[in-house]
């Protein structure tokens, strides 16, 4: 694939930009063909799908293979880490991000004829992109050899019936994946490209590759040099994975990968201990932010975030059979976030993955998890289990610390993990159609829960005991600049600081509601309202804080808290936002003098 680029700096900036342009263009075309809509990067599902399609362009090894060889470019940058993500030079620092604030759609790229259009975070193929891609020297420059090379590369994981039907089999695959415009521009269905492709195939037969390996004494050669020289051969499509099989049989691939990475690619191990934690506390205390900070350096593909709510179902969480329209209606399994993150964790055992559940008790968690509730029990150190597998595999499929202690059978999830393979090797687990589903050791679950009594559902003890519980303390950590700014933020022009009011009102809540249930849950969190430039707007304060105090906290204690004459929420808000002559905004409280004199503290 390096031959698609005319420059000699394929691993430098010019080559990197060229590869980025190609992979994003092909991924966008495939997205539009399969999804029947443009890619909205503000939609997490769209974004995740787009990243996977980018990976399909540059990955060296099949995603469901136990061999892990990945690249972000087409040449020497090979290794075991999936570094083809689209963050630094597309989603977050180029046309997509800029389009969110641009008044007009933006072209991508800008240095070469445009291929994509980014409009308010949505990506689509430009109308003239196919002509540019096929004909411009910046891209494939009317080269039938490059058309054929791309044809071969994009089919590296495709199956075929026989060597005689390989061209028509591959053409059928590409016509299903990509648009008519792309297939036509690449002339993939023309005799000229067919002949070019068949010439390439004739040079890459199994016997030729076998002889090449022996003649080059490949075991002693350098890892990256070998893979560069064999870049045309290293694909699963040609002779149905015979090259990979040969390398494995000769113990060549393991030895080579060991030079590159201390962990052999063919036998990754689950060596991590999972976390299952529910962070709980009052509204606004920083539960979601705690998880965000904890996972800020984790790539997006390694985490899935979901919010539970009263209408959220088990089918949405796990997956369900849904109709798909692509010329005709088919019914296919659509994985939910739970299944998506399990598959990623299974196929990448040396990476850490996280399922983040916001507001876990605002939905019926027991119903949403369903039978997968059993998976939350994990094996402890020294424990093993081999139940739930084909007896013939029991000796191999021994589950150890961090795996689910129990298992569930789910044919749809099982098939989704295996993809098109009959069985796959995942660490020391041989995963086939008879293998039960368990949570792997490299998958953690982090959740948030408001302790407020307004929540729709409660978590029973059986559910809670399967998680560690961690209280997010409702206090200011003044060593953090952003928190200190929040603490010292002035409530409009009142002279009252947020930290001062926060401490005063929370003390009053505790004293006034003493003896009532859920008293602590009524307190205001440190981030119940946020400052902008060190100021908390009076309208925001009135509509959020005062309304909460009136409607929820002091619903049955209003005469004790609020000034005489304030008998409706409307009067309360009006009196604060537009105090009458001679009155102060905080005169809405009976105990204003104590508020003014209150000595603020960052802790309660």
C-alpha positions as CSV (number, residue, x, y, z in Angstrom):
1,X,0.0,0.0,0.0
2,X,3.0,2.3,0.4
3,X,3.2,2.3,-3.4
4,X,0.0,4.4,-3.5
5,X,2.0,7.3,-2.3
6,X,4.4,8.9,-4.8
7,X,6.6,10.6,-2.2
8,X,9.5,9.0,-0.3
9,X,8.4,10.2,3.2
10,X,5.6,7.6,3.8
11,X,6.5,7.6,7.5
12,X,6.9,11.3,7.8
13,X,4.4,14.2,7.7
14,X,3.6,14.0,3.9
15,X,3.0,10.3,4.0
16,X,1.0,10.5,7.2
17,X,-1.3,13.2,5.8
18,X,-1.8,11.2,2.5
19,X,-2.8,8.1,4.4
20,X,-5.1,10.1,6.6
21,X,-6.9,11.6,3.6
22,X,-7.3,8.1,2.0
23,X,-8.5,6.3,5.1
24,X,-11.0,9.0,6.2
25,X,-12.4,9.2,2.6
26,X,-12.9,5.4,2.3
27,X,-14.3,5.2,5.8
28,X,-16.8,8.0,5.0
29,X,-17.9,6.3,1.8
30,X,-18.4,3.0,3.5
31,X,-20.3,4.7,6.4
32,X,-22.7,6.4,4.0
33,X,-23.3,3.1,2.1
34,X,-23.9,1.0,5.1
35,X,-25.7,3.5,7.3
36,X,-27.7,5.4,4.7
37,X,-26.9,8.7,6.3
38,X,-24.0,11.1,6.9
39,X,-21.7,10.6,9.8
40,X,-22.7,12.8,12.8
41,X,-19.6,12.9,15.0
42,X,-21.6,14.4,17.8
43,X,-23.5,11.0,17.9
44,X,-21.4,8.5,19.8
45,X,-22.7,5.5,17.8
46,X,-21.8,7.2,14.5
47,X,-18.4,8.2,15.8
48,X,-17.5,4.7,17.1
49,X,-18.6,3.2,13.8
50,X,-16.5,5.6,11.8
51,X,-13.4,4.8,13.9
52,X,-13.9,1.1,13.2
53,X,-14.3,1.7,9.5
54,X,-11.0,3.7,9.5
55,X,-9.4,0.7,11.2
56,X,-10.7,-1.5,8.4
57,X,-8.6,0.5,5.9
58,X,-5.2,0.3,7.7
59,X,-5.3,-2.8,10.0
60,X,-2.8,-5.5,9.1
61,X,-4.4,-8.3,10.9
62,X,-8.0,-9.4,11.0
63,X,-9.8,-7.8,14.0
64,X,-11.0,-11.2,15.2
65,X,-7.6,-12.8,14.8
66,X,-5.4,-13.7,17.7
67,X,-2.6,-12.1,15.8
68,X,-2.4,-8.4,16.6
69,X,-0.6,-6.3,14.0
70,X,-1.9,-2.8,13.4
71,X,-0.7,0.4,11.7
72,X,-1.8,3.9,11.2
73,X,0.0,4.2,7.9
74,X,0.6,1.8,5.0
75,X,4.3,1.0,5.6
76,X,6.7,0.5,8.5
77,X,4.7,1.8,11.5
78,X,3.6,-1.7,12.6
79,X,3.0,-3.0,16.1
80,X,0.4,-4.4,18.4
81,X,-1.3,-1.2,19.5
82,X,-4.3,-0.1,17.5
83,X,-3.0,3.4,16.7
84,X,-5.4,4.2,13.8
85,X,-7.7,6.3,16.0
86,X,-9.0,9.6,14.5
87,X,-8.5,12.1,17.3
88,X,-5.4,14.2,16.9
89,X,-5.7,15.2,13.3
90,X,-9.3,15.0,12.4
91,X,-12.0,14.9,15.0
92,X,-10.3,17.2,17.5
93,X,-7.9,19.4,15.7
94,X,-9.0,19.9,12.1
95,X,-12.0,20.3,9.9
96,X,-14.5,18.4,12.0
97,X,-13.8,20.4,15.2
98,X,-13.6,23.7,13.3
99,X,-16.9,23.0,11.5
100,X,-18.7,23.2,14.8
101,X,-18.1,26.9,14.9
102,X,-17.8,27.7,11.2
103,X,-20.6,29.5,9.5
104,X,-19.9,27.6,6.3
105,X,-19.1,23.9,5.6
106,X,-15.3,23.1,5.6
107,X,-13.4,21.1,3.0
108,X,-11.1,18.2,3.9
109,X,-8.3,18.1,3.1
110,X,-7.2,21.7,2.3
111,X,-3.8,21.0,0.8
112,X,-5.1,18.6,-1.9
113,X,-8.4,18.5,-3.9
114,X,-11.2,18.1,-1.4
115,X,-12.6,14.6,-0.6
116,X,-14.9,15.4,2.4
117,X,-17.1,18.1,3.6
118,X,-17.5,18.8,7.3
119,X,-20.7,20.7,8.2
120,X,-21.4,21.4,11.9
121,X,-19.6,18.2,13.0
122,X,-21.2,16.0,10.3
123,X,-19.0,14.4,7.6
124,X,-20.0,13.5,4.1
125,X,-18.3,12.7,0.8
126,X,-17.9,15.7,-1.5
127,X,-19.7,15.4,-4.8
128,X,-16.5,15.8,-6.8
129,X,-14.4,13.6,-4.5
130,X,-14.5,10.4,-6.6
131,X,-13.2,12.2,-9.7
132,X,-10.4,13.8,-7.6
133,X,-9.5,10.6,-5.9
134,X,-9.2,8.6,-9.1
135,X,-7.6,11.1,-11.4
136,X,-5.6,13.7,-9.4
137,X,-1.8,13.0,-9.1
138,X,-2.2,13.9,-5.4
139,X,-4.1,10.7,-5.0
140,X,-4.2,7.7,-7.5
141,X,-3.5,9.7,-10.6
142,X,-5.4,7.5,-13.2
143,X,-3.1,4.6,-12.3
144,X,-4.8,1.2,-13.0
145,X,-2.1,-0.5,-11.0
146,X,-3.0,1.6,-8.0
147,X,-6.7,0.8,-8.6
148,X,-5.8,-2.9,-8.5
149,X,-3.6,-2.6,-5.5
150,X,-6.4,-0.8,-3.6
151,X,-8.8,-3.5,-4.8
152,X,-6.4,-6.2,-3.4
153,X,-5.7,-4.4,-0.1
154,X,-9.4,-3.7,0.8
155,X,-10.1,-7.5,0.2
156,X,-7.3,-8.7,2.4
157,X,-9.7,-10.2,4.9
158,X,-12.3,-11.4,2.3
159,X,-13.1,-15.0,1.6
160,X,-13.3,-16.5,-1.9
161,X,-14.5,-19.7,-3.3
162,X,-11.5,-20.7,-5.4
163,X,-8.4,-19.1,-7.0
164,X,-10.4,-19.0,-10.3
165,X,-13.3,-17.0,-8.8
166,X,-11.2,-14.7,-6.6
167,X,-11.8,-11.6,-8.7
168,X,-15.5,-11.9,-8.9
169,X,-15.8,-12.9,-5.3
170,X,-13.7,-9.8,-4.2
171,X,-15.6,-7.5,-6.6
172,X,-18.9,-8.6,-5.0
173,X,-17.5,-7.8,-1.5
174,X,-16.4,-4.3,-2.5
175,X,-19.6,-3.5,-4.3
176,X,-21.5,-4.3,-1.1
177,X,-19.2,-2.2,1.1
178,X,-18.6,0.8,-1.0
179,X,-20.8,3.2,-3.1
180,X,-21.3,2.8,-6.9
181,X,-19.5,6.1,-7.4
182,X,-16.4,4.8,-5.7
183,X,-16.4,1.4,-7.5
184,X,-17.0,3.1,-10.8
185,X,-14.2,5.7,-10.3
186,X,-11.8,2.9,-9.4
187,X,-12.8,1.0,-12.5
188,X,-12.9,-2.1,-10.4
189,X,-15.5,-3.8,-12.7
190,X,-13.4,-3.3,-15.9
191,X,-11.3,-5.9,-17.7
192,X,-8.2,-3.7,-17.4
193,X,-8.2,-3.6,-13.6
194,X,-9.2,-7.3,-13.5
195,X,-6.0,-8.2,-15.5
196,X,-3.9,-6.0,-13.3
197,X,-5.4,-7.7,-10.2
198,X,-4.9,-11.2,-11.5
199,X,-1.2,-10.4,-12.3
200,X,-0.7,-9.4,-8.7
201,X,-2.4,-12.6,-7.5
202,X,-0.3,-14.8,-9.7
203,X,2.9,-13.4,-8.0
204,X,1.5,-14.1,-4.6
205,X,0.8,-17.9,-4.6
206,X,1.4,-19.9,-1.6
207,X,4.4,-21.7,-3.2
208,X,6.1,-18.4,-4.1
209,X,5.6,-17.0,-0.6
210,X,6.9,-20.3,0.9
211,X,10.0,-20.1,-1.2
212,X,10.5,-16.4,-0.5
213,X,10.5,-17.1,3.3
214,X,13.1,-19.9,3.0
215,X,15.3,-18.0,0.6
216,X,15.4,-14.8,2.8
217,X,16.1,-16.8,6.0
218,X,13.3,-14.8,7.5
219,X,13.8,-15.9,11.1
220,X,17.0,-13.9,11.4
221,X,15.8,-10.8,9.5
222,X,14.7,-7.6,11.2
223,X,11.0,-7.4,12.2
224,X,10.0,-4.2,10.4
225,X,12.1,-4.9,7.4
226,X,10.4,-8.3,7.0
227,X,6.9,-6.9,7.3
228,X,7.8,-4.1,4.9
229,X,9.1,-6.6,2.2
230,X,6.1,-8.8,2.8
231,X,3.4,-6.0,3.0
232,X,1.9,-7.4,-0.2
233,X,1.7,-10.9,1.2
234,X,0.6,-10.3,4.8
235,X,-3.2,-10.5,4.5
236,X,-5.8,-13.1,5.4
237,X,-7.4,-13.1,2.0
238,X,-4.7,-14.7,-0.1
239,X,-4.9,-18.5,0.1
240,X,-7.2,-18.2,3.2
241,X,-4.7,-17.2,5.8
242,X,-2.0,-19.7,4.7
243,X,0.8,-17.2,5.2
244,X,-0.2,-16.5,8.8
245,X,-0.6,-20.2,9.4
246,X,2.8,-20.9,8.0
247,X,4.4,-18.2,10.1
248,X,2.7,-19.6,13.2
249,X,3.6,-23.2,12.5
250,X,7.3,-22.3,12.1
251,X,7.2,-20.2,15.3
252,X,8.4,-17.3,13.2
253,X,5.7,-14.7,14.0
254,X,6.0,-15.2,17.8
255,X,9.7,-14.8,17.7
256,X,9.5,-11.6,15.5
257,X,6.8,-10.0,17.6
258,X,8.7,-10.8,20.7
259,X,11.5,-8.6,19.4
260,X,9.0,-5.7,18.9
261,X,7.0,-6.3,22.1
262,X,7.8,-8.3,25.2
263,X,4.3,-9.8,25.1
264,X,3.9,-12.3,22.3
265,X,1.1,-11.3,20.0
266,X,-0.2,-14.8,19.5
267,X,-0.8,-15.4,23.2
268,X,-2.0,-12.3,25.0
269,X,-3.0,-12.7,28.6
270,X,-5.6,-11.1,30.8
271,X,-3.4,-9.9,33.6
272,X,-5.5,-7.0,35.0
273,X,-7.9,-6.8,38.0
274,X,-11.2,-5.2,37.2
275,X,-12.9,-2.5,39.2
276,X,-16.7,-2.4,39.8
277,X,-17.4,0.8,41.7
278,X,-20.5,3.0,42.2
279,X,-19.6,6.5,43.1
280,X,-22.5,8.1,45.1
281,X,-23.2,11.4,46.7
282,X,-25.5,14.4,46.6
283,X,-26.4,16.1,43.3
284,X,-23.6,18.3,42.1
285,X,-20.8,16.8,44.2
286,X,-18.7,15.8,41.2
287,X,-19.4,12.1,40.7
288,X,-19.3,12.2,36.9
289,X,-16.3,14.5,36.9
290,X,-14.4,12.0,39.1
291,X,-14.9,9.3,36.5
292,X,-14.0,11.7,33.7
293,X,-10.8,12.7,35.4
294,X,-10.0,9.0,36.1
295,X,-10.4,8.1,32.4
296,X,-9.2,11.2,30.7
297,X,-6.2,9.5,29.2
298,X,-8.1,6.4,28.1
299,X,-8.8,6.3,24.3
300,X,-12.5,6.7,23.4
301,X,-12.6,3.2,21.8
302,X,-11.7,1.8,25.2
303,X,-14.7,3.1,27.0
304,X,-18.5,3.2,26.5
305,X,-20.7,5.6,28.4
306,X,-24.4,5.0,28.9
307,X,-27.1,6.8,31.0
308,X,-29.8,4.8,32.7
309,X,-33.3,6.3,32.7
310,X,-36.9,4.9,33.3
311,X,-37.4,4.0,29.6
312,X,-34.1,2.3,29.1
313,X,-34.4,-1.4,28.4
314,X,-32.4,-4.7,28.5
315,X,-32.7,-4.9,24.7
316,X,-31.1,-1.5,24.3
317,X,-28.3,-2.3,26.8
318,X,-27.4,-5.8,25.6
319,X,-28.6,-5.7,22.0
320,X,-31.6,-6.7,19.9
321,X,-32.6,-7.9,16.4
322,X,-33.6,-4.9,14.3
323,X,-34.6,-4.4,10.7
324,X,-31.9,-3.0,8.3
325,X,-32.8,-1.5,5.0
326,X,-30.1,-1.8,2.3
327,X,-32.0,-2.3,-1.0
328,X,-34.1,-4.8,0.9
329,X,-35.0,-5.5,4.5
330,X,-32.9,-7.8,6.6
331,X,-33.1,-8.5,10.3
332,X,-29.7,-8.3,12.1
333,X,-28.4,-8.3,15.7
334,X,-27.6,-4.7,16.7
335,X,-25.3,-4.8,19.7
336,X,-25.9,-2.5,22.7
337,X,-23.1,-0.7,24.6
338,X,-22.7,-3.7,27.0
339,X,-22.0,-6.1,24.1
340,X,-19.9,-3.6,22.2
341,X,-17.4,-3.1,25.1
342,X,-17.3,-6.8,25.9
343,X,-16.2,-7.6,22.4
344,X,-13.5,-4.9,22.4
345,X,-12.2,-6.2,25.7
346,X,-12.2,-9.8,24.6
347,X,-10.3,-9.1,21.4
348,X,-7.8,-6.8,23.1
349,X,-6.8,-8.6,26.3
350,X,-3.7,-6.4,26.9
351,X,-5.8,-3.2,27.0
352,X,-8.1,-1.8,29.7
353,X,-11.8,-1.2,28.9
354,X,-14.5,0.6,30.9
355,X,-18.2,0.6,30.9
356,X,-19.4,3.8,32.5
357,X,-23.0,3.9,33.7
358,X,-24.3,7.3,34.7
359,X,-27.3,7.5,37.0
360,X,-27.4,3.8,37.6
361,X,-30.5,4.0,39.8
362,X,-32.6,6.3,37.6
363,X,-33.4,3.2,35.5
364,X,-34.5,-0.2,36.7
365,X,-31.0,-1.6,36.9
366,X,-32.1,-5.2,37.7
367,X,-34.3,-5.2,34.6
368,X,-31.7,-3.5,32.4
369,X,-29.0,-6.0,33.3
370,X,-31.4,-9.0,33.2
371,X,-29.6,-12.3,33.3
372,X,-26.2,-10.6,32.9
373,X,-26.6,-9.5,36.5
374,X,-25.0,-12.9,37.3
375,X,-21.8,-11.7,35.5
376,X,-21.1,-9.1,38.1
377,X,-19.7,-11.7,40.5
378,X,-16.0,-12.0,39.7
379,X,-13.5,-14.8,40.5
380,X,-11.1,-13.9,43.3
381,X,-7.4,-14.6,43.5
382,X,-6.7,-18.3,43.5
383,X,-10.2,-19.2,42.3
384,X,-10.8,-20.9,38.9
385,X,-13.7,-22.1,36.9
386,X,-14.2,-24.1,33.7
387,X,-18.0,-24.6,33.8
388,X,-20.3,-23.7,30.9
389,X,-18.0,-24.8,28.1
390,X,-17.8,-27.6,25.7
391,X,-16.4,-30.5,27.8
392,X,-13.7,-31.0,25.2
393,X,-12.4,-27.5,25.9
394,X,-12.8,-27.5,29.6
395,X,-9.1,-28.1,30.2
396,X,-8.2,-25.1,28.0
397,X,-11.0,-22.7,29.0
398,X,-10.1,-22.3,32.6
399,X,-11.2,-18.9,33.9
400,X,-9.2,-17.3,36.6
401,X,-9.1,-14.1,38.7
402,X,-11.1,-11.3,37.3
403,X,-13.4,-13.3,35.1
404,X,-17.1,-13.6,35.9
405,X,-17.7,-16.4,38.4
406,X,-20.9,-17.3,36.7
407,X,-21.8,-17.3,33.0
408,X,-24.8,-16.7,30.7
409,X,-25.6,-18.2,27.3
410,X,-26.5,-15.7,24.7
411,X,-26.2,-16.8,21.1
412,X,-26.5,-13.3,19.6
413,X,-23.7,-11.9,21.8
414,X,-21.6,-14.9,21.1
415,X,-21.9,-14.6,17.4
416,X,-21.2,-10.9,17.5
417,X,-17.9,-11.5,19.3
418,X,-16.8,-14.3,16.9
419,X,-17.8,-12.3,13.8
420,X,-17.4,-14.5,10.7
421,X,-15.1,-17.0,12.4
422,X,-16.2,-20.4,13.7
423,X,-13.9,-20.0,16.7
424,X,-11.3,-17.5,17.9
425,X,-8.5,-17.7,20.4
426,X,-8.7,-15.0,23.1
427,X,-5.8,-15.3,25.5
428,X,-5.9,-18.9,26.7
429,X,-9.7,-19.1,25.9
430,X,-10.9,-20.9,22.8
431,X,-14.1,-19.0,22.1
432,X,-16.6,-20.9,19.9
433,X,-20.4,-21.2,19.5
434,X,-20.6,-23.2,22.7
435,X,-18.6,-20.8,24.9
436,X,-20.6,-18.9,27.5
437,X,-20.4,-15.2,28.1
438,X,-18.4,-13.8,31.0
439,X,-17.0,-10.4,31.9
440,X,-13.2,-10.5,31.2
441,X,-10.6,-9.2,33.7
442,X,-9.7,-6.2,31.5
443,X,-13.3,-4.8,31.7
444,X,-14.2,-2.5,34.6
445,X,-17.6,-1.0,35.4
446,X,-17.8,2.5,36.9
447,X,-21.2,3.9,37.8
448,X,-22.6,7.0,39.4
449,X,-25.6,7.3,41.8
450,X,-27.4,10.2,43.4
451,X,-28.4,9.4,47.0
452,X,-31.3,11.9,46.6
453,X,-34.7,10.4,47.4
454,X,-36.0,11.7,44.1
455,X,-34.5,8.8,42.2
456,X,-37.0,6.7,40.3
457,X,-35.6,3.3,41.4
458,X,-33.5,2.0,44.3
459,X,-30.8,-0.6,44.1
460,X,-31.4,-3.7,46.1
461,X,-28.7,-5.1,48.4
462,X,-28.0,-8.0,46.1
463,X,-27.1,-5.6,43.3
464,X,-25.1,-3.2,45.5
465,X,-23.0,-5.9,47.1
466,X,-21.5,-6.7,43.7
467,X,-20.0,-3.2,43.5
468,X,-17.6,-1.3,45.7
469,X,-19.3,1.8,47.0
470,X,-17.3,5.1,47.2
471,X,-18.7,8.3,48.6
472,X,-17.8,11.4,46.6
473,X,-17.4,13.9,49.4
474,X,-19.4,17.1,49.1
475,X,-16.4,19.4,49.8
476,X,-14.1,21.8,48.1
477,X,-10.5,20.8,47.4
478,X,-8.9,24.2,47.3
479,X,-5.6,22.8,46.0
480,X,-7.3,22.6,42.6
481,X,-7.5,26.0,40.8
482,X,-10.9,25.3,39.2
483,X,-12.4,24.3,42.5
484,X,-11.0,27.3,44.3
485,X,-12.5,29.6,41.7
486,X,-15.9,27.9,42.2
487,X,-15.5,28.3,46.0
488,X,-14.7,32.0,45.7
489,X,-17.2,32.8,42.9
490,X,-19.5,35.7,43.7
491,X,-23.2,35.3,43.4
492,X,-23.8,38.1,40.9
493,X,-23.3,41.5,42.6
494,X,-24.3,40.5,46.1
495,X,-20.9,40.2,47.7
496,X,-21.8,36.7,48.9
497,X,-19.4,34.0,47.7
498,X,-20.7,30.6,46.6
499,X,-18.6,28.7,49.1
500,X,-20.1,31.0,51.9
501,X,-23.7,30.4,50.8
502,X,-23.0,26.7,50.2
503,X,-21.8,26.1,53.7
504,X,-24.5,28.3,55.3
505,X,-27.4,26.7,53.5
506,X,-26.2,23.2,53.9
507,X,-25.9,23.7,57.7
508,X,-29.4,25.2,57.7
509,X,-30.7,22.2,55.8
510,X,-29.2,19.8,58.3
511,X,-30.5,21.7,61.3
512,X,-34.0,22.4,59.9
513,X,-34.7,18.9,58.6
514,X,-33.1,17.1,61.4
515,X,-34.9,13.8,62.1
516,X,-36.4,13.6,58.6
517,X,-35.4,10.9,56.1
518,X,-32.8,11.7,53.5
519,X,-31.8,15.0,55.2
520,X,-28.2,14.7,53.9
521,X,-29.4,14.1,50.3
522,X,-31.1,17.5,50.2
523,X,-27.8,19.3,50.6
524,X,-26.3,21.3,47.7
525,X,-23.3,19.9,45.9
526,X,-20.2,22.1,45.3
527,X,-21.1,22.1,41.6
528,X,-24.8,22.4,41.9
529,X,-24.4,25.6,39.9
530,X,-21.2,26.6,38.1
531,X,-19.5,29.9,37.8
532,X,-18.6,31.6,34.5
533,X,-15.5,33.8,34.9
534,X,-15.8,33.7,38.7
535,X,-19.4,34.9,38.7
536,X,-22.6,32.9,39.3
537,X,-25.4,34.6,37.3
538,X,-28.3,35.8,39.4
539,X,-30.9,34.2,37.1
540,X,-29.1,30.9,37.2
541,X,-28.9,31.0,41.0
542,X,-32.6,31.9,41.3
543,X,-34.0,29.4,38.8
544,X,-31.8,26.5,40.0
545,X,-30.8,27.0,43.6
546,X,-33.8,28.9,44.9
547,X,-36.3,26.8,43.0
548,X,-34.7,23.6,44.4
549,X,-34.8,25.0,48.0
550,X,-38.5,26.0,47.6
551,X,-39.8,23.0,45.8
552,X,-37.8,20.2,47.3
553,X,-35.7,21.0,50.3
554,X,-38.0,23.2,52.4
555,X,-41.3,22.3,50.9
556,X,-42.8,21.8,54.4
557,X,-40.6,24.3,56.2
558,X,-41.0,27.4,54.0
559,X,-42.2,29.9,56.7
560,X,-39.1,29.0,58.8
561,X,-36.7,29.8,56.0
562,X,-38.0,32.5,53.7
563,X,-39.0,36.1,54.5
564,X,-42.5,37.0,55.4
565,X,-44.7,37.8,52.5
566,X,-42.9,35.3,50.2
567,X,-45.6,32.7,49.7
568,X,-45.0,31.6,46.1
569,X,-42.0,30.6,44.0
570,X,-42.7,33.5,41.7
571,X,-42.5,36.0,44.5
572,X,-39.2,34.4,45.7
573,X,-37.5,34.6,42.3
574,X,-38.8,38.1,41.6
575,X,-37.7,39.4,45.0
576,X,-34.2,38.0,44.4
577,X,-33.8,39.1,40.7
578,X,-35.4,42.5,41.2
579,X,-35.4,43.4,44.9
580,X,-37.6,46.4,45.9
581,X,-36.0,49.7,46.9
582,X,-34.0,49.4,50.1
583,X,-33.9,45.6,49.9
584,X,-31.0,43.3,49.3
585,X,-31.2,40.2,47.1
586,X,-30.6,37.9,50.1
587,X,-33.4,39.5,52.1
588,X,-35.5,36.7,50.7
589,X,-34.1,34.6,53.6
590,X,-35.3,35.3,57.1
591,X,-31.8,34.6,58.5
592,X,-29.9,36.8,56.1
593,X,-27.8,38.4,58.9
594,X,-26.4,35.0,59.8
595,X,-25.6,34.4,56.1
596,X,-23.6,37.6,55.9
597,X,-21.7,36.8,59.1
598,X,-21.2,33.2,58.2
599,X,-17.5,32.1,58.1
600,X,-17.0,29.9,55.0
601,X,-15.3,26.5,55.2
602,X,-14.4,24.2,52.3
603,X,-15.8,21.2,54.2
604,X,-19.1,20.5,55.9
